[in-house]
């Protein structure tokens, strides 16, 4: 029998693999958030 730790590692690995295609969504949200920040810093530099 495998130890509970091994089972947890297997479950975590499966979750990581199944979650791999999901990260693009949060990163997509971060992109628009970073754009306005870059624009603000861009407007601040010329001044």
CHARMM internal coordinates of N, CA and C (Angstrom, degrees):
IC EDIT
DIST 1 N 1 CA 1.4739
DIST 1 CA 1 C 1.5319
ANGL 1 N 1 CA 1 C 109.92
DIST 1 C 2 N 1.3121
ANGL 1 CA 1 C 2 N 115.52
DIHE 1 N 1 CA 1 C 2 N 138.98
DIST 2 N 2 CA 1.4663
ANGL 1 C 2 N 2 CA 119.03
DIHE 1 CA 1 C 2 N 2 CA 178.46
DIST 2 CA 2 C 1.5255
ANGL 2 N 2 CA 2 C 110.18
DIHE 1 C 2 N 2 CA 2 C -79.25
DIST 2 C 3 N 1.3027
ANGL 2 CA 2 C 3 N 115.68
DIHE 2 N 2 CA 2 C 3 N 150.48
DIST 3 N 3 CA 1.4686
ANGL 2 C 3 N 3 CA 119.30
DIHE 2 CA 2 C 3 N 3 CA 179.60
DIST 3 CA 3 C 1.5306
ANGL 3 N 3 CA 3 C 110.00
DIHE 2 C 3 N 3 CA 3 C -72.58
DIST 3 C 4 N 1.3223
ANGL 3 CA 3 C 4 N 116.98
DIHE 3 N 3 CA 3 C 4 N 156.41
DIST 4 N 4 CA 1.4799
ANGL 3 C 4 N 4 CA 120.52
DIHE 3 CA 3 C 4 N 4 CA 178.92
DIST 4 CA 4 C 1.5225
ANGL 4 N 4 CA 4 C 111.49
DIHE 3 C 4 N 4 CA 4 C -56.48
DIST 4 C 5 N 1.3284
ANGL 4 CA 4 C 5 N 116.38
DIHE 4 N 4 CA 4 C 5 N -32.30
DIST 5 N 5 CA 1.4671
ANGL 4 C 5 N 5 CA 119.69
DIHE 4 CA 4 C 5 N 5 CA 179.88
DIST 5 CA 5 C 1.5229
ANGL 5 N 5 CA 5 C 109.99
DIHE 4 C 5 N 5 CA 5 C -63.02
DIST 5 C 6 N 1.3417
ANGL 5 CA 5 C 6 N 116.26
DIHE 5 N 5 CA 5 C 6 N -43.77
DIST 6 N 6 CA 1.4618
ANGL 5 C 6 N 6 CA 119.98
DIHE 5 CA 5 C 6 N 6 CA 179.51
DIST 6 CA 6 C 1.5234
ANGL 6 N 6 CA 6 C 109.86
DIHE 5 C 6 N 6 CA 6 C -62.44
DIST 6 C 7 N 1.3242
ANGL 6 CA 6 C 7 N 116.40
DIHE 6 N 6 CA 6 C 7 N -39.92
DIST 7 N 7 CA 1.4712
ANGL 6 C 7 N 7 CA 120.01
DIHE 6 CA 6 C 7 N 7 CA 179.61
DIST 7 CA 7 C 1.5233
ANGL 7 N 7 CA 7 C 109.97
DIHE 6 C 7 N 7 CA 7 C -64.51
DIST 7 C 8 N 1.3326
ANGL 7 CA 7 C 8 N 116.43
DIHE 7 N 7 CA 7 C 8 N -41.53
DIST 8 N 8 CA 1.4680
ANGL 7 C 8 N 8 CA 119.76
DIHE 7 CA 7 C 8 N 8 CA 179.04
DIST 8 CA 8 C 1.5240
ANGL 8 N 8 CA 8 C 110.02
DIHE 7 C 8 N 8 CA 8 C -63.96
DIST 8 C 9 N 1.3364
ANGL 8 CA 8 C 9 N 116.66
DIHE 8 N 8 CA 8 C 9 N -41.05
DIST 9 N 9 CA 1.4676
ANGL 8 C 9 N 9 CA 119.63
DIHE 8 CA 8 C 9 N 9 CA 178.74
DIST 9 CA 9 C 1.5236
ANGL 9 N 9 CA 9 C 110.32
DIHE 8 C 9 N 9 CA 9 C -62.54
DIST 9 C 10 N 1.3376
ANGL 9 CA 9 C 10 N 116.59
DIHE 9 N 9 CA 9 C 10 N -42.22
DIST 10 N 10 CA 1.4696
ANGL 9 C 10 N 10 CA 119.91
DIHE 9 CA 9 C 10 N 10 CA 178.80
DIST 10 CA 10 C 1.5247
ANGL 10 N 10 CA 10 C 110.04
DIHE 9 C 10 N 10 CA 10 C -62.40
DIST 10 C 11 N 1.3308
ANGL 10 CA 10 C 11 N 116.96
DIHE 10 N 10 CA 10 C 11 N -45.39
DIST 11 N 11 CA 1.4712
ANGL 10 C 11 N 11 CA 120.89
DIHE 10 CA 10 C 11 N 11 CA -179.59
DIST 11 CA 11 C 1.5249
ANGL 11 N 11 CA 11 C 109.98
DIHE 10 C 11 N 11 CA 11 C -63.20
DIST 11 C 12 N 1.3315
ANGL 11 CA 11 C 12 N 116.48
DIHE 11 N 11 CA 11 C 12 N -41.98
DIST 12 N 12 CA 1.4691
ANGL 11 C 12 N 12 CA 119.91
DIHE 11 CA 11 C 12 N 12 CA -179.75
DIST 12 CA 12 C 1.5215
ANGL 12 N 12 CA 12 C 110.59
DIHE 11 C 12 N 12 CA 12 C -63.52
DIST 12 C 13 N 1.3516
ANGL 12 CA 12 C 13 N 116.48
DIHE 12 N 12 CA 12 C 13 N -41.37
DIST 13 N 13 CA 1.4658
ANGL 12 C 13 N 13 CA 120.61
DIHE 12 CA 12 C 13 N 13 CA 179.01
DIST 13 CA 13 C 1.5258
ANGL 13 N 13 CA 13 C 109.96
DIHE 12 C 13 N 13 CA 13 C -62.90
DIST 13 C 14 N 1.3357
ANGL 13 CA 13 C 14 N 117.00
DIHE 13 N 13 CA 13 C 14 N -42.07
DIST 14 N 14 CA 1.4713
ANGL 13 C 14 N 14 CA 119.88
DIHE 13 CA 13 C 14 N 14 CA 179.38
DIST 14 CA 14 C 1.5246
ANGL 14 N 14 CA 14 C 110.08
DIHE 13 C 14 N 14 CA 14 C -64.10
DIST 14 C 15 N 1.3246
ANGL 14 CA 14 C 15 N 117.45
DIHE 14 N 14 CA 14 C 15 N -41.13
DIST 15 N 15 CA 1.4638
ANGL 14 C 15 N 15 CA 120.60
DIHE 14 CA 14 C 15 N 15 CA 179.29
DIST 15 CA 15 C 1.5237
ANGL 15 N 15 CA 15 C 110.01
DIHE 14 C 15 N 15 CA 15 C -64.60
DIST 15 C 16 N 1.3278
ANGL 15 CA 15 C 16 N 117.19
DIHE 15 N 15 CA 15 C 16 N -40.81
DIST 16 N 16 CA 1.4601
ANGL 15 C 16 N 16 CA 120.59
DIHE 15 CA 15 C 16 N 16 CA -179.79
DIST 16 CA 16 C 1.5264
ANGL 16 N 16 CA 16 C 110.02
DIHE 15 C 16 N 16 CA 16 C -63.02
DIST 16 C 17 N 1.3374
ANGL 16 CA 16 C 17 N 116.29
DIHE 16 N 16 CA 16 C 17 N -41.09
DIST 17 N 17 CA 1.4726
ANGL 16 C 17 N 17 CA 119.76
DIHE 16 CA 16 C 17 N 17 CA -179.57
DIST 17 CA 17 C 1.5271
ANGL 17 N 17 CA 17 C 110.20
DIHE 16 C 17 N 17 CA 17 C -67.55
DIST 17 C 18 N 1.3261
ANGL 17 CA 17 C 18 N 116.98
DIHE 17 N 17 CA 17 C 18 N -42.61
DIST 18 N 18 CA 1.4629
ANGL 17 C 18 N 18 CA 120.39
DIHE 17 CA 17 C 18 N 18 CA -178.43
DIST 18 CA 18 C 1.5239
ANGL 18 N 18 CA 18 C 110.11
DIHE 17 C 18 N 18 CA 18 C -71.89
DIST 18 C 19 N 1.3316
ANGL 18 CA 18 C 19 N 117.92
DIHE 18 N 18 CA 18 C 19 N -26.18
DIST 19 N 19 CA 1.4624
ANGL 18 C 19 N 19 CA 121.23
DIHE 18 CA 18 C 19 N 19 CA -179.05
DIST 19 CA 19 C 1.5289
ANGL 19 N 19 CA 19 C 111.07
DIHE 18 C 19 N 19 CA 19 C -86.12
DIST 19 C 20 N 1.3294
ANGL 19 CA 19 C 20 N 117.68
DIHE 19 N 19 CA 19 C 20 N -11.68
DIST 20 N 20 CA 1.4640
ANGL 19 C 20 N 20 CA 120.75
DIHE 19 CA 19 C 20 N 20 CA -177.52
DIST 20 CA 20 C 1.5278
ANGL 20 N 20 CA 20 C 112.10
DIHE 19 C 20 N 20 CA 20 C -54.71
DIST 20 C 21 N 1.3392
ANGL 20 CA 20 C 21 N 119.48
DIHE 20 N 20 CA 20 C 21 N -47.67
DIST 21 N 21 CA 1.4648
ANGL 20 C 21 N 21 CA 119.84
DIHE 20 CA 20 C 21 N 21 CA -178.58
DIST 21 CA 21 C 1.5290
ANGL 21 N 21 CA 21 C 113.06
DIHE 20 C 21 N 21 CA 21 C -70.38
DIST 21 C 22 N 1.3356
ANGL 21 CA 21 C 22 N 118.43
DIHE 21 N 21 CA 21 C 22 N -13.40
DIST 22 N 22 CA 1.4688
ANGL 21 C 22 N 22 CA 120.59
DIHE 21 CA 21 C 22 N 22 CA -177.69
DIST 22 CA 22 C 1.5331
ANGL 22 N 22 CA 22 C 113.68
DIHE 21 C 22 N 22 CA 22 C -81.25
DIST 22 C 23 N 1.3474
ANGL 22 CA 22 C 23 N 120.91
DIHE 22 N 22 CA 22 C 23 N -35.00
DIST 23 N 23 CA 1.4732
ANGL 22 C 23 N 23 CA 120.99
DIHE 22 CA 22 C 23 N 23 CA -178.60
DIST 23 CA 23 C 1.5291
ANGL 23 N 23 CA 23 C 115.04
DIHE 22 C 23 N 23 CA 23 C -46.81
DIST 23 C 24 N 1.3501
ANGL 23 CA 23 C 24 N 120.29
DIHE 23 N 23 CA 23 C 24 N -36.86
DIST 24 N 24 CA 1.4741
ANGL 23 C 24 N 24 CA 119.83
DIHE 23 CA 23 C 24 N 24 CA 179.46
DIST 24 CA 24 C 1.5198
ANGL 24 N 24 CA 24 C 113.04
DIHE 23 C 24 N 24 CA 24 C -50.82
DIST 24 C 25 N 1.3327
ANGL 24 CA 24 C 25 N 118.72
DIHE 24 N 24 CA 24 C 25 N -30.80
DIST 25 N 25 CA 1.4688
ANGL 24 C 25 N 25 CA 119.98
DIHE 24 CA 24 C 25 N 25 CA -179.48
DIST 25 CA 25 C 1.5331
ANGL 25 N 25 CA 25 C 111.68
DIHE 24 C 25 N 25 CA 25 C -65.91
DIST 25 C 26 N 1.3691
ANGL 25 CA 25 C 26 N 119.06
DIHE 25 N 25 CA 25 C 26 N -54.58
DIST 26 N 26 CA 1.4720
ANGL 25 C 26 N 26 CA 119.09
DIHE 25 CA 25 C 26 N 26 CA 178.68
DIST 26 CA 26 C 1.5204
ANGL 26 N 26 CA 26 C 112.05
DIHE 25 C 26 N 26 CA 26 C -62.15
DIST 26 C 27 N 1.3329
ANGL 26 CA 26 C 27 N 117.73
DIHE 26 N 26 CA 26 C 27 N -37.59
DIST 27 N 27 CA 1.4686
ANGL 26 C 27 N 27 CA 119.91
DIHE 26 CA 26 C 27 N 27 CA 178.86
DIST 27 CA 27 C 1.5198
ANGL 27 N 27 CA 27 C 109.01
DIHE 26 C 27 N 27 CA 27 C -64.32
DIST 27 C 28 N 1.3334
ANGL 27 CA 27 C 28 N 117.37
DIHE 27 N 27 CA 27 C 28 N -36.02
DIST 28 N 28 CA 1.4692
ANGL 27 C 28 N 28 CA 120.51
DIHE 27 CA 27 C 28 N 28 CA 177.95
DIST 28 CA 28 C 1.5164
ANGL 28 N 28 CA 28 C 110.21
DIHE 27 C 28 N 28 CA 28 C -63.26
DIST 28 C 29 N 1.3430
ANGL 28 CA 28 C 29 N 116.84
DIHE 28 N 28 CA 28 C 29 N -33.33
DIST 29 N 29 CA 1.4591
ANGL 28 C 29 N 29 CA 120.23
DIHE 28 CA 28 C 29 N 29 CA 178.75
DIST 29 CA 29 C 1.5305
ANGL 29 N 29 CA 29 C 110.25
DIHE 28 C 29 N 29 CA 29 C -74.22
DIST 29 C 30 N 1.3200
ANGL 29 CA 29 C 30 N 116.48
DIHE 29 N 29 CA 29 C 30 N -34.19
DIST 30 N 30 CA 1.4675
ANGL 29 C 30 N 30 CA 119.58
DIHE 29 CA 29 C 30 N 30 CA -179.22
DIST 30 CA 30 C 1.5234
ANGL 30 N 30 CA 30 C 111.18
DIHE 29 C 30 N 30 CA 30 C -68.99
DIST 30 C 31 N 1.3423
ANGL 30 CA 30 C 31 N 117.24
DIHE 30 N 30 CA 30 C 31 N -32.25
DIST 31 N 31 CA 1.4726
ANGL 30 C 31 N 31 CA 120.22
DIHE 30 CA 30 C 31 N 31 CA -176.98
DIST 31 CA 31 C 1.5242
ANGL 31 N 31 CA 31 C 111.19
DIHE 30 C 31 N 31 CA 31 C -58.93
DIST 31 C 32 N 1.3633
ANGL 31 CA 31 C 32 N 119.17
DIHE 31 N 31 CA 31 C 32 N -53.39
DIST 32 N 32 CA 1.4666
ANGL 31 C 32 N 32 CA 119.85
DIHE 31 CA 31 C 32 N 32 CA 179.41
DIST 32 CA 32 C 1.5257
ANGL 32 N 32 CA 32 C 112.44
DIHE 31 C 32 N 32 CA 32 C -62.52
DIST 32 C 33 N 1.3436
ANGL 32 CA 32 C 33 N 116.68
DIHE 32 N 32 CA 32 C 33 N -29.60
DIST 33 N 33 CA 1.4676
ANGL 32 C 33 N 33 CA 120.05
DIHE 32 CA 32 C 33 N 33 CA 178.95
DIST 33 CA 33 C 1.5244
ANGL 33 N 33 CA 33 C 109.71
DIHE 32 C 33 N 33 CA 33 C -69.55
DIST 33 C 34 N 1.3405
ANGL 33 CA 33 C 34 N 116.97
DIHE 33 N 33 CA 33 C 34 N -37.58
DIST 34 N 34 CA 1.4622
ANGL 33 C 34 N 34 CA 120.36
DIHE 33 CA 33 C 34 N 34 CA -179.39
DIST 34 CA 34 C 1.5281
ANGL 34 N 34 CA 34 C 110.87
DIHE 33 C 34 N 34 CA 34 C -74.04
DIST 34 C 35 N 1.3242
ANGL 34 CA 34 C 35 N 117.76
DIHE 34 N 34 CA 34 C 35 N -30.91
DIST 35 N 35 CA 1.4650
ANGL 34 C 35 N 35 CA 120.28
DIHE 34 CA 34 C 35 N 35 CA -177.83
DIST 35 CA 35 C 1.5332
ANGL 35 N 35 CA 35 C 111.82
DIHE 34 C 35 N 35 CA 35 C -61.28
DIST 35 C 36 N 1.3370
ANGL 35 CA 35 C 36 N 118.98
DIHE 35 N 35 CA 35 C 36 N -51.12
DIST 36 N 36 CA 1.4706
ANGL 35 C 36 N 36 CA 119.43
DIHE 35 CA 35 C 36 N 36 CA 178.98
DIST 36 CA 36 C 1.5257
ANGL 36 N 36 CA 36 C 111.93
DIHE 35 C 36 N 36 CA 36 C -61.48
DIST 36 C 37 N 1.3366
ANGL 36 CA 36 C 37 N 117.28
DIHE 36 N 36 CA 36 C 37 N -34.82
DIST 37 N 37 CA 1.4619
ANGL 36 C 37 N 37 CA 120.16
DIHE 36 CA 36 C 37 N 37 CA 177.71
DIST 37 CA 37 C 1.5262
ANGL 37 N 37 CA 37 C 109.40
DIHE 36 C 37 N 37 CA 37 C -63.80
DIST 37 C 38 N 1.3258
ANGL 37 CA 37 C 38 N 117.24
DIHE 37 N 37 CA 37 C 38 N -42.08
DIST 38 N 38 CA 1.4646
ANGL 37 C 38 N 38 CA 121.23
DIHE 37 CA 37 C 38 N 38 CA 179.43
DIST 38 CA 38 C 1.5262
ANGL 38 N 38 CA 38 C 109.28
DIHE 37 C 38 N 38 CA 38 C -66.02
DIST 38 C 39 N 1.3281
ANGL 38 CA 38 C 39 N 117.12
DIHE 38 N 38 CA 38 C 39 N -38.35
DIST 39 N 39 CA 1.4664
ANGL 38 C 39 N 39 CA 120.78
DIHE 38 CA 38 C 39 N 39 CA 179.68
DIST 39 CA 39 C 1.5304
ANGL 39 N 39 CA 39 C 109.84
DIHE 38 C 39 N 39 CA 39 C -65.31
DIST 39 C 40 N 1.3343
ANGL 39 CA 39 C 40 N 116.44
DIHE 39 N 39 CA 39 C 40 N -42.01
DIST 40 N 40 CA 1.4656
ANGL 39 C 40 N 40 CA 119.92
DIHE 39 CA 39 C 40 N 40 CA -179.91
DIST 40 CA 40 C 1.5248
ANGL 40 N 40 CA 40 C 109.96
DIHE 39 C 40 N 40 CA 40 C -62.01
DIST 40 C 41 N 1.3344
ANGL 40 CA 40 C 41 N 116.54
DIHE 40 N 40 CA 40 C 41 N -45.86
DIST 41 N 41 CA 1.4614
ANGL 40 C 41 N 41 CA 119.87
DIHE 40 CA 40 C 41 N 41 CA 179.99
DIST 41 CA 41 C 1.5285
ANGL 41 N 41 CA 41 C 109.25
DIHE 40 C 41 N 41 CA 41 C -65.05
DIST 41 C 42 N 1.3399
ANGL 41 CA 41 C 42 N 116.99
DIHE 41 N 41 CA 41 C 42 N -34.46
DIST 42 N 42 CA 1.4710
ANGL 41 C 42 N 42 CA 121.19
DIHE 41 CA 41 C 42 N 42 CA 178.80
DIST 42 CA 42 C 1.5181
ANGL 42 N 42 CA 42 C 110.49
DIHE 41 C 42 N 42 CA 42 C -66.08
DIST 42 C 43 N 1.3469
ANGL 42 CA 42 C 43 N 117.07
DIHE 42 N 42 CA 42 C 43 N -38.51
DIST 43 N 43 CA 1.4681
ANGL 42 C 43 N 43 CA 119.80
DIHE 42 CA 42 C 43 N 43 CA 179.62
DIST 43 CA 43 C 1.5289
ANGL 43 N 43 CA 43 C 110.14
DIHE 42 C 43 N 43 CA 43 C -72.92
DIST 43 C 44 N 1.3353
ANGL 43 CA 43 C 44 N 115.55
DIHE 43 N 43 CA 43 C 44 N -28.37
DIST 44 N 44 CA 1.4703
ANGL 43 C 44 N 44 CA 118.95
DIHE 43 CA 43 C 44 N 44 CA -178.26
DIST 44 CA 44 C 1.5286
ANGL 44 N 44 CA 44 C 110.46
DIHE 43 C 44 N 44 CA 44 C -75.18
DIST 44 C 45 N 1.3354
ANGL 44 CA 44 C 45 N 117.44
DIHE 44 N 44 CA 44 C 45 N -34.25
DIST 45 N 45 CA 1.4658
ANGL 44 C 45 N 45 CA 120.13
DIHE 44 CA 44 C 45 N 45 CA -177.35
DIST 45 CA 45 C 1.5377
ANGL 45 N 45 CA 45 C 112.08
DIHE 44 C 45 N 45 CA 45 C -63.20
DIST 45 C 46 N 1.3441
ANGL 45 CA 45 C 46 N 119.24
DIHE 45 N 45 CA 45 C 46 N -49.67
DIST 46 N 46 CA 1.4773
ANGL 45 C 46 N 46 CA 120.15
DIHE 45 CA 45 C 46 N 46 CA -178.93
DIST 46 CA 46 C 1.5272
ANGL 46 N 46 CA 46 C 112.01
DIHE 45 C 46 N 46 CA 46 C -57.30
DIST 46 C 47 N 1.3473
ANGL 46 CA 46 C 47 N 116.52
DIHE 46 N 46 CA 46 C 47 N -35.93
DIST 47 N 47 CA 1.4667
ANGL 46 C 47 N 47 CA 118.76
DIHE 46 CA 46 C 47 N 47 CA 179.66
DIST 47 CA 47 C 1.5318
ANGL 47 N 47 CA 47 C 109.30
DIHE 46 C 47 N 47 CA 47 C -67.02
END
COOR INIT
IC SEED 1 N 1 CA 1 C
IC BUILD
